[in-house]
Amino acid sequence: MAVSISAVVLLGIVVFVLIRDGSVRLLPALACAGFGFFLASTGAAPVIRNAIGAVTGWISSI
């Protein structure tokens, strides 16, 4: 749970900076957020969650 909250905060900051910088416009950012929201309710969510868990576990072991 702590990893997912940290990832949400980190990705939120990245999106905010990209929108503020002008690299990404607001509408495409909202489309990506909507895509992620609906992707979380599909069968791909556990695979993505496991992959992120494996990467964070690998990084923490360094």
DSSP file (Angstrom, degrees, kcal/mol; ACC not computed):
  #  RESIDUE AA STRUCTURE BP1 BP2  ACC     N-H-->O    O-->H-N    N-H-->O    O-->H-N    TCO  KAPPA ALPHA  PHI   PSI    X-CA   Y-CA   Z-CA
    1    1 A M     >        0   0    0      0, 0.0     4,-2.0     0, 0.0     5,-0.2   0.000 360.0 360.0 360.0 -42.0    0.0    0.0    0.0
    2    2 A A  H  >  +     0   0    0      1,-0.2     4,-2.1     2,-0.2     5,-0.2   0.853 360.0  53.2 -64.6 -33.4    2.8    2.4    0.9
    3    3 A V  H  > S+     0   0    0      2,-0.2     4,-2.5     1,-0.2    -1,-0.2   0.917 108.3  48.7 -68.0 -41.9    4.4    1.8   -2.5
    4    4 A S  H  > S+     0   0    0      2,-0.2     4,-2.2     1,-0.2    -2,-0.2   0.877 111.8  49.0 -68.2 -35.7    1.3    2.6   -4.5
    5    5 A I  H  X S+     0   0    0     -4,-2.0     4,-2.3     2,-0.2    -1,-0.2   0.919 112.6  48.3 -68.3 -41.6    0.7    5.8   -2.5
    6    6 A S  H  X S+     0   0    0     -4,-2.1     4,-2.7     1,-0.2    -2,-0.2   0.898 111.4  50.2 -63.3 -40.3    4.3    6.9   -3.1
    7    7 A A  H  X S+     0   0    0     -4,-2.5     4,-2.8     2,-0.2     5,-0.3   0.894 109.9  50.5 -65.1 -39.9    3.9    6.0   -6.8
    8    8 A V  H  X S+     0   0    0     -4,-2.2     4,-2.3     2,-0.2    -2,-0.2   0.920 112.8  46.0 -64.2 -43.4    0.7    8.1   -7.1
    9    9 A V  H  X S+     0   0    0     -4,-2.3     4,-2.2     2,-0.2    -2,-0.2   0.937 114.9  47.1 -65.0 -46.1    2.4   11.1   -5.4
   10   10 A L  H  X S+     0   0    0     -4,-2.7     4,-2.2     1,-0.2    -2,-0.2   0.934 115.1  44.7 -62.2 -47.2    5.5   10.8   -7.6
   11   11 A L  H  X S+     0   0    0     -4,-2.8     4,-2.6     1,-0.2    -1,-0.2   0.856 110.9  55.2 -67.3 -34.2    3.6   10.4  -10.8
   12   12 A G  H  X S+     0   0    0     -4,-2.3     4,-2.4    -5,-0.3    -1,-0.2   0.905 108.8  47.6 -63.0 -41.3    1.3   13.2   -9.8
   13   13 A I  H  X S+     0   0    0     -4,-2.2     4,-2.6     2,-0.2    -2,-0.2   0.913 111.6  50.5 -65.5 -42.6    4.2   15.5   -9.3
   14   14 A V  H  X S+     0   0    0     -4,-2.2     4,-2.5     2,-0.2    -2,-0.2   0.928 112.2  46.7 -61.4 -45.4    5.7   14.5  -12.7
   15   15 A V  H  X S+     0   0    0     -4,-2.6     4,-2.5     2,-0.2     5,-0.2   0.912 111.7  51.7 -63.7 -42.3    2.4   15.1  -14.5
   16   16 A F  H  X S+     0   0    0     -4,-2.4     4,-2.6     1,-0.2    -2,-0.2   0.928 111.8  46.3 -60.1 -45.7    2.0   18.5  -12.7
   17   17 A V  H  X S+     0   0    0     -4,-2.6     4,-2.6     1,-0.2     6,-0.2   0.906 112.6  50.1 -65.0 -41.3    5.5   19.6  -13.8
   18   18 A L  H  X>S+     0   0    0     -4,-2.5     6,-1.7     2,-0.2     5,-1.3   0.887 113.3  45.6 -65.7 -38.3    5.0   18.4  -17.4
   19   19 A I  H  <5S+     0   0    0     -4,-2.5     3,-0.4     2,-0.2    -2,-0.2   0.924 115.1  47.4 -68.3 -43.8    1.7   20.3  -17.6
   20   20 A R  H  <5S+     0   0    0     -4,-2.6    -2,-0.2    -5,-0.2    -1,-0.2   0.873 111.1  51.3 -65.2 -37.5    3.2   23.4  -16.1
   21   21 A D  H  <5S-     0   0    0     -4,-2.6    -1,-0.2    -5,-0.2    -2,-0.2   0.716 112.4-119.7 -72.0 -21.6    6.3   23.2  -18.3
   22   22 A G  T  <5S+     0   0    0     -4,-1.0    -3,-0.2    -3,-0.4    -4,-0.1   0.466  83.0 117.0  93.6   3.0    4.1   22.9  -21.4
   23   23 A S  S   <S+     0   0    0     -5,-1.3     2,-0.4    -6,-0.2    -4,-0.2   0.845  82.7  29.6 -70.0 -33.1    5.5   19.5  -22.4
   24   24 A V  S    S-     0   0    0     -6,-1.7    -2,-0.3    -9,-0.1    -1,-0.2  -0.993  82.9-135.0-129.2 132.8    2.1   18.0  -22.0
   25   25 A R     >  -     0   0    0     -2,-0.4     4,-1.7    -3,-0.1     5,-0.1  -0.414  26.1-111.0 -82.3 164.0   -1.2   19.7  -22.5
   26   26 A L  H  > S+     0   0    0      1,-0.2     4,-2.4     2,-0.2     5,-0.2   0.901 111.4  53.7 -64.6 -44.5   -4.1   19.3  -20.0
   27   27 A L  H  > S+     0   0    0      1,-0.2     4,-2.2     2,-0.2    -1,-0.2   0.928 109.9  45.7 -63.5 -47.0   -6.4   17.3  -22.2
   28   28 A P  H  > S+     0   0    0      0, 0.0     4,-2.3     0, 0.0    -1,-0.2   0.878 112.3  53.3 -62.3 -34.2   -3.9   14.6  -23.1
   29   29 A A  H  X S+     0   0    0     -4,-1.7     4,-2.2     2,-0.2    -2,-0.2   0.912 109.8  47.3 -65.2 -41.3   -2.9   14.4  -19.4
   30   30 A L  H  X S+     0   0    0     -4,-2.4     4,-2.5     2,-0.2    -1,-0.2   0.875 110.1  53.2 -66.4 -36.6   -6.6   13.9  -18.5
   31   31 A A  H  X S+     0   0    0     -4,-2.2     4,-2.3     2,-0.2    -2,-0.2   0.907 110.0  47.9 -63.8 -41.3   -7.0   11.3  -21.2
   32   32 A C  H  X S+     0   0    0     -4,-2.3     4,-2.5     2,-0.2    -2,-0.2   0.890 111.0  51.0 -66.0 -39.3   -4.0    9.4  -19.8
   33   33 A A  H  X S+     0   0    0     -4,-2.2     4,-2.4     2,-0.2    -2,-0.2   0.918 111.0  48.3 -64.1 -42.8   -5.4    9.6  -16.3
   34   34 A G  H  X S+     0   0    0     -4,-2.5     4,-2.4     2,-0.2     5,-0.2   0.901 110.3  51.9 -63.2 -40.8   -8.7    8.2  -17.5
   35   35 A F  H  X S+     0   0    0     -4,-2.3     4,-2.4     1,-0.2    -2,-0.2   0.929 111.1  47.2 -60.7 -45.6   -7.0    5.4  -19.3
   36   36 A G  H  X S+     0   0    0     -4,-2.5     4,-1.6     2,-0.2    -2,-0.2   0.886 110.1  53.6 -63.2 -38.8   -5.1    4.5  -16.2
   37   37 A F  H  < S+     0   0    0     -4,-2.4     4,-0.3     1,-0.2    -2,-0.2   0.932 114.6  39.5 -61.9 -46.4   -8.3    4.6  -14.1
   38   38 A F  H >< S+     0   0    0     -4,-2.4     3,-1.0     1,-0.2    -2,-0.2   0.811 110.5  59.2 -75.4 -29.2  -10.1    2.2  -16.4
   39   39 A L  H >< S+     0   0    0     -4,-2.4     3,-1.7     1,-0.2     6,-0.4   0.836  96.2  64.1 -64.7 -32.1   -7.0    0.0  -16.9
   40   40 A A  T 3< S+     0   0    0     -4,-1.6    -1,-0.2     1,-0.3    -2,-0.2   0.708  99.2  53.6 -65.6 -19.5   -7.0   -0.5  -13.1
   41   41 A S  T <  S+     0   0    0     -3,-1.0    -1,-0.3    -4,-0.3    -2,-0.2   0.315  97.4  83.8 -98.4   9.0  -10.3   -2.3  -13.4
   42   42 A T  S X  S-     0   0    0     -3,-1.7     3,-1.1    -4,-0.1    -3,-0.0  -0.414  96.3 -97.3-100.9-179.4   -9.2   -4.8  -16.0
   43   43 A G  T 3> S+     0   0    0      1,-0.2     4,-0.5     2,-0.1    -3,-0.1   0.608 116.2  70.4 -72.2 -12.3   -7.4   -8.1  -15.8
   44   44 A A  H 3> S+     0   0    0     -5,-0.2     4,-2.4     1,-0.2    -1,-0.2   0.680  77.2  82.4 -78.3 -17.0   -4.1   -6.3  -16.5
   45   45 A A  H <> S+     0   0    0     -3,-1.1     4,-2.8    -6,-0.4     5,-0.2   0.901  89.4  48.1 -58.8 -46.4   -4.1   -4.6  -13.1
   46   46 A P  H  > S+     0   0    0      0, 0.0     4,-2.5     0, 0.0    -1,-0.2   0.886 112.0  50.7 -63.9 -35.5   -2.6   -7.5  -11.1
   47   47 A V  H  X S+     0   0    0     -4,-0.5     4,-2.2     2,-0.2    -2,-0.2   0.934 113.3  44.7 -65.4 -45.2    0.2   -8.0  -13.7
   48   48 A I  H  X S+     0   0    0     -4,-2.4     4,-2.5     2,-0.2     5,-0.2   0.918 113.4  50.8 -64.3 -43.9    1.1   -4.3  -13.6
   49   49 A R  H  X S+     0   0    0     -4,-2.8     4,-2.3    -5,-0.2    -2,-0.2   0.902 111.6  48.0 -61.4 -41.9    1.0   -4.3   -9.8
   50   50 A N  H  X S+     0   0    0     -4,-2.5     4,-2.3    -5,-0.2    -1,-0.2   0.888 111.3  50.5 -66.6 -38.7    3.2   -7.4   -9.6
   51   51 A A  H  X S+     0   0    0     -4,-2.2     4,-2.2     2,-0.2    -2,-0.2   0.914 111.8  46.9 -65.8 -42.3    5.7   -5.9  -12.1
   52   52 A I  H  X S+     0   0    0     -4,-2.5     4,-2.7     1,-0.2     5,-0.2   0.896 111.9  51.7 -66.2 -39.3    5.9   -2.6  -10.1
   53   53 A G  H  X S+     0   0    0     -4,-2.3     4,-2.2    -5,-0.2    -2,-0.2   0.887 109.5  49.7 -62.7 -39.2    6.3   -4.6   -6.9
   54   54 A A  H  X S+     0   0    0     -4,-2.3     4,-2.2     2,-0.2    -2,-0.2   0.910 112.1  47.6 -66.3 -41.8    9.1   -6.6   -8.4
   55   55 A V  H  X S+     0   0    0     -4,-2.2     4,-2.6     2,-0.2    -2,-0.2   0.925 113.4  46.8 -66.3 -44.2   10.9   -3.4   -9.6
   56   56 A T  H  X S+     0   0    0     -4,-2.7     4,-2.3     1,-0.2    -1,-0.2   0.871 112.6  50.8 -67.3 -34.4   10.5   -1.7   -6.3
   57   57 A G  H  X S+     0   0    0     -4,-2.2     4,-1.1    -5,-0.2    -1,-0.2   0.891 111.0  48.7 -66.2 -39.1   11.7   -4.8   -4.5
   58   58 A W  H  < S+     0   0    0     -4,-2.2     4,-0.4     2,-0.2     3,-0.3   0.912 112.3  48.3 -65.5 -42.8   14.7   -4.9   -6.8
   59   59 A I  H >< S+     0   0    0     -4,-2.6     3,-1.2     1,-0.2    -2,-0.2   0.897 109.6  52.3 -66.2 -39.9   15.5   -1.3   -6.2
   60   60 A S  H 3< S+     0   0    0     -4,-2.3    -1,-0.2     1,-0.2    -2,-0.2   0.743 103.2  58.9 -69.9 -20.7   15.2   -1.6   -2.4
   61   61 A S  T 3<        0   0    0     -4,-1.1    -1,-0.2    -3,-0.3    -2,-0.2   0.569 360.0 360.0 -83.1  -7.7   17.6   -4.5   -2.4
   62   62 A I    <         0   0    0     -3,-1.2    -1,-0.2    -4,-0.4    -2,-0.1   0.481 360.0 360.0 -77.5 360.0   20.4   -2.4   -4.0
